[in-house]
Amino acid sequence: MKADVTEAVKIWNEVVEEGNAFPQTELLDEKGGHEFFSRQSFTGIAFDTETEEIVGLYILHPNNVGRCGHICNASYAVRKDMRGKGIGEKLVQHCMSKAKELGFRILQFNAVVKSNQRALRLYEKLGFVKLGVIPGGFLNKDGTYEDIIPHYRVL
């Protein structure tokens, strides 16, 4: 499991460092990564069955509490050299199944960045509904602001 955490942190940090998809700005170290992934309702890991390497992951957790606790949220990270190969779609599909299994009724994405065209196409393909546009809702790494498009899907 320790090797898994190390690789998962590396992939997660790739997305954080790119600064154009995740809201996080701080990188995870191994200890912080273990704590972070352990605090989620579920952390899914995608392995390449041929190389036995981790190629992606997702975190799943409640989007809110109490009377809105049936709505979950997730974030996905695919290793940079493995993007565009359908891994993200498999992660989202597994996440939807796992979320339903855990008793969540809705999967909501609060901040899909407008320039993340792969994610936008995937969510549309998988039946997610766009909730509108929040102008300038995301601060890119370069200091510019970009629109975000929240989505949801009933599980």
C-alpha positions as CSV (number, residue, x, y, z in Angstrom):
1,M,0.0,0.0,0.0
2,K,2.9,2.4,0.7
3,A,4.0,2.2,-2.9
4,D,0.4,2.9,-4.0
5,V,0.3,6.0,-1.9
6,T,3.6,7.2,-3.3
7,E,2.4,6.8,-6.9
8,A,-1.1,8.2,-6.2
9,V,0.5,11.3,-4.6
10,K,2.8,11.7,-7.7
11,I,-0.2,11.5,-10.1
12,W,-2.3,13.8,-7.9
13,N,0.5,16.3,-7.6
14,E,0.9,16.4,-11.5
15,V,-2.6,17.8,-11.7
16,V,-2.1,20.2,-8.9
17,E,1.1,21.5,-10.4
18,E,-0.5,22.0,-13.8
19,G,-2.8,24.5,-12.0
20,N,-5.7,24.2,-14.4
21,A,-8.1,21.7,-13.0
22,F,-7.9,21.1,-9.2
23,P,-8.7,23.9,-6.7
24,Q,-5.8,22.7,-4.5
25,T,-2.6,24.7,-4.6
26,E,-0.5,22.7,-2.1
27,L,1.3,19.6,-3.1
28,L,0.9,16.4,-1.1
29,D,3.8,14.6,0.5
30,E,3.6,10.9,1.3
31,K,2.3,11.3,4.8
32,G,-0.2,14.0,3.9
33,G,-1.3,12.0,0.9
34,H,-2.0,9.0,3.0
35,E,-4.0,11.1,5.4
36,F,-5.8,12.8,2.5
37,F,-6.7,9.7,0.6
38,S,-7.7,7.9,3.9
39,R,-10.2,10.7,4.8
40,Q,-12.3,10.1,1.6
41,S,-15.4,8.0,1.5
42,F,-13.5,6.0,-1.1
43,T,-10.3,6.4,-3.1
44,G,-10.2,4.4,-6.4
45,I,-7.0,3.4,-8.0
46,A,-6.6,2.4,-11.7
47,F,-3.9,-0.1,-12.5
48,D,-2.5,-1.0,-15.8
49,T,-2.8,-4.8,-15.8
50,E,0.2,-5.3,-18.1
51,T,2.7,-3.0,-16.3
52,E,1.0,-3.2,-12.9
53,E,1.5,0.6,-12.6
54,I,-1.0,3.1,-11.2
55,V,-2.3,5.1,-14.1
56,G,-5.0,7.1,-12.4
57,L,-7.1,7.6,-9.3
58,Y,-10.2,9.3,-7.9
59,I,-11.4,10.5,-4.6
60,L,-15.1,10.3,-3.6
61,H,-16.6,12.1,-0.6
62,P,-19.8,13.9,0.5
63,N,-20.3,17.3,-1.2
64,N,-22.1,18.6,1.9
65,V,-23.5,17.4,5.2
66,G,-26.8,16.6,6.9
67,R,-29.8,17.1,4.6
68,C,-27.5,17.4,1.6
69,G,-25.2,14.5,2.6
70,H,-26.7,12.3,-0.1
71,I,-24.9,14.4,-2.7
72,C,-21.3,13.4,-3.3
73,N,-18.4,15.0,-5.1
74,A,-15.3,13.5,-6.8
75,S,-12.0,14.4,-8.3
76,Y,-10.1,12.4,-10.9
77,A,-6.4,12.3,-11.8
78,V,-4.9,10.4,-14.7
79,R,-1.2,10.1,-15.1
80,K,-0.1,12.6,-17.7
81,D,1.4,10.1,-20.1
82,M,-1.8,8.0,-20.0
83,R,-4.4,10.7,-20.8
84,G,-6.6,10.2,-23.8
85,K,-6.8,6.4,-23.4
86,G,-10.2,6.1,-21.7
87,I,-8.9,5.8,-18.2
88,G,-10.8,8.8,-17.0
89,E,-14.1,7.4,-18.3
90,K,-13.5,4.1,-16.5
91,L,-12.7,6.1,-13.3
92,V,-15.9,8.1,-13.5
93,Q,-18.0,5.0,-14.3
94,H,-16.5,3.1,-11.3
95,C,-17.0,6.2,-9.1
96,M,-20.7,6.4,-10.0
97,S,-21.2,2.7,-9.2
98,K,-19.2,3.1,-5.9
99,A,-21.1,6.2,-4.9
100,K,-24.4,4.5,-5.4
101,E,-23.2,1.5,-3.4
102,L,-22.2,3.9,-0.6
103,G,-25.7,5.3,-0.5
104,F,-25.2,8.6,-2.4
105,R,-28.0,9.6,-4.7
106,I,-26.4,12.4,-6.8
107,L,-22.8,13.0,-8.0
108,Q,-22.0,16.7,-8.3
109,F,-19.0,18.4,-9.7
110,N,-18.7,21.9,-8.3
111,A,-15.9,23.3,-10.5
112,V,-15.3,21.8,-14.0
113,V,-13.0,24.3,-15.6
114,K,-14.2,25.5,-19.0
115,S,-10.9,24.8,-20.8
116,N,-11.0,21.1,-19.5
117,Q,-12.7,20.0,-22.8
118,R,-11.9,16.3,-22.3
119,A,-13.8,16.3,-19.0
120,L,-16.7,18.3,-20.4
121,R,-17.1,15.9,-23.3
122,L,-16.9,12.9,-21.0
123,Y,-19.5,14.3,-18.6
124,E,-21.8,15.0,-21.4
125,K,-21.3,11.5,-22.8
126,L,-22.1,10.0,-19.4
127,G,-25.3,12.0,-18.9
128,F,-24.3,14.7,-16.5
129,V,-26.3,17.9,-16.5
130,K,-24.7,21.3,-16.7
131,L,-25.9,23.7,-14.1
132,G,-24.8,26.9,-15.7
133,V,-21.6,28.9,-15.7
134,I,-19.8,30.7,-12.8
135,P,-17.8,33.5,-14.5
136,G,-14.2,33.6,-13.4
137,G,-14.8,30.9,-10.8
138,F,-11.4,29.3,-11.1
139,L,-8.0,30.9,-10.6
140,N,-5.5,29.4,-13.0
141,K,-1.9,28.9,-12.0
142,D,-0.9,31.8,-14.4
143,G,-3.1,34.2,-12.4
144,T,-5.9,34.4,-14.9
145,Y,-9.5,33.6,-14.0
146,E,-11.6,31.2,-16.0
147,D,-15.2,30.1,-15.9
148,I,-16.4,26.9,-14.2
149,I,-19.3,24.8,-15.1
150,P,-20.9,22.8,-12.3
151,H,-22.5,19.5,-13.3
152,Y,-24.6,16.8,-11.6
153,R,-25.9,13.3,-12.3
154,V,-28.6,11.4,-10.5
155,L,-27.2,8.0,-9.6
